[in-house]
C-alpha cells in the first residue's frame, strides 16, 4: 500500500509526537509498505491563524501523488487530520486541547481572546465532522480516548506504541539523582518538581533533560531554582542524544514525571523499560494507565509537599525503589506493546 | 444559559440604564446574567440580581467574558455610554439590542474625539453610502450639514451591528428594515415596562378641575418640540383652560424661559427641572394629558410613552417612527409637518371630549399590560439568545470567505472557476457550519 501519515509540525519543536510519527513510518516500512510523513507547519496564534490552517488542510488533496493513488491516510494531529481522503484512519495523538480540556486551564490561550468562543466552536464542529469521515478511530492512549468521548461523544480504541529504541533500554546500579526527561513547558510541570525539591528532607538531585518551548519559561525556572535555593541540586541538561538518554535512565534512582493530563507519556514507558520507579501525579493522565501506586511507582497529589514526600521515600528506600522498578519492567513486558500490533490495526 | 450583559448601569442617567435595572431582576429567572460595565460607579441594588464586572477597553478580561454562552450588547445614541460596548461587539460577536435605529449621533460622538476620526468617519460613510455618503460626511465634518440631517439620511445602523450574531429591535419598523436585508437574524420585542401595578389606574376618578394639567417630562432636547408646543398654546383661544408642567432637563433652559415670557405664557407654564421619581409619578398621576412629541426620532421606542400609559394617561405623540405604529385609540397624533395646528386641534378635542381621551389612556394601559410585559420580554431575550448562538458559525464563515477573497484577488486577475469556488465553499462550510 501507499500510505501517508499526516501530522502537524511546529517548527523547532521536537517531542513525543515526532518520535511517534517516525516510529510509525519505520514500522509501516518494515511491514513492506510505501509510506511518507506529510507534516503541516502549525502556528496557533493569533487565534485566527487556527481557522486559516484548518482551511488550508481542508483544501489539500492527498488522494493521489504523481498519478498514483494514495491508498491510506493515517491522521495523527490537529489540524493535519482534517485533510480529506476517502480511506482515512485516525490514530489520534491529541486534538487542539485549548478548545477542549484546556479551555479553562491556567495556561490556556484561546479563552483569553475575543474570538475564542468562535474559534472553539469551529474546532469542535470540524472535529465532529472529521471523525465521521474516518474508517476507524484509534488513539494513542485511554486518556485521549476518554477526552474524545467526553467532548465529542465519539468511541475510539486506544492503541499503545513502544517508545523509540525500546529494545535498548537497560538498567544499571542507581546513582543519586532523579531523572525528568521532557520538553520544558508549563504543562510538563517542571516548576512543580522544583518547588517540591525545596521541601525534601534529603539532598535529592534532579536532572532535567530537554529543550524549553520558549526561553522565557526556561529563564523563569532558573530564577525559581535560585529563589528557592535549590539551584545546586538541579541540572538542566538541555537536549541530549539517544545514548545519553539511555545512560541517564539506566543510572537514575527513579524518574519523576508529573505532567498535567498527559496524552500518553513516553517517559513513563521508558522508565519502565529501564526498570526504574516512576513518581507521577493523580492528574497526570497517560502515565496513570501504566503506573500502579506502590507497585510500579508512586502516584501522589499534584502539590509540592506530596511530591517531596514521594521523592524522599524513593531516596531513603533504595531497595524498595529497585523492587518498584523491576515490577514496572515486568508489567511493561506483560502489556506486549509492539509496533506490529499498531500497524496491523491501522492498516486493517 | 449564561449571558454577559453589556449596558450602562444605574445611576448613569440614561433610559437604557433604567431599562437594565428593570429587566435584570426578571431576566435572572430565565438565565444566569453577568453585568459588564466600564464605569466604576454602579448601584449596589442591581447586585442583588446579578454579578457586576468591570472592564477597561485597554485590558479586557476575555477569559472571564468567555465563561458565558453569549454576550448581549446594548447600543444607543450616547457615545459616552455605548462606545466601549460597540468596541467589544466588534471583537467578540454577540446579540445586539438596538435601542435607537438612527445612530449617526453615536458615531459622530465617537469619531469627533478619535485622533484619526475624520478619515475613519469618511471611510465608513464611503463604505456604507458610496460617494454620496462620502461627500455628505465631508460637509458634515466641516459643519455645513446638521447632525439631524445626517441621522435622517445616513443612519449608520449597519455599522453598529456589522459584526453581530443577531439583533433585537424594539420597533416593528426597525425589525422590518433589518429583516429585509437578510444579513442578520433579527427579532422584535416590544420594550418592557415595569411598575404598572403601582399606579392608580382609575383615570375617571381623577378630579377634573380646570385648568387641565398638561405634562412634558424627561431629557428634553429640541426634538421634543417644546417650541411648537409653546407657540401652539400661546395662540390657542382656549389656552387658559390648560396649565403646562415641564419636568426634566431642557437643552437650553434660559432660552425656553425667555420664550415663555415672550409668548406671555408665564402664568400657564411651569418649569420644574429634574425631580425625584416619586414626585414625577405624582405629577403624572395628577396630569390630564401628556405631551410626548418627538421629531425627528432616532427610531427608538419610548420608555416615556410606556410610563405615560402606566398612569392611564392620554397623550399627544408625533406621527413618526415607532409612534406611528401605535393605534389611534391609544394616542392622539400630531403630524410633523402640521404641528401647531394639530396640537391646537387636539387640545380643542380634549376640551370637547375629555372622556374619549381618558378612554385613550385606559387603552394605552391595557396595551402596556398586554404587549410590554417584562416576563414576555425576558423570555424573548433568552429564546432569541439561544437562537443567535447558532449564528456564531456564520460569523466564522464570513471571515473565512473574506480571507479567501482577499487572498485570491491579490494574485488572480480572473474570476475563479465554479469548481474552485465549490471546493473552497465546501471547505469553509465544513469548518464553520
Interface residues (C-beta under 8 A of the other chain):
Chain A: X48 X51 X52 X54 X55 X58 X59 X82 X104 X108 X111 X112 X113 X114 X115 X116 X117 X118 X119 X121 X122 X125 X126 X129
Chain B: X60 X62 X63 X66 X67 X88 X91 X92 X93 X392 X393 X395 X396 X399 X400 X403 X404 X423 X424 X427 X428 X430 X431 X432 X433
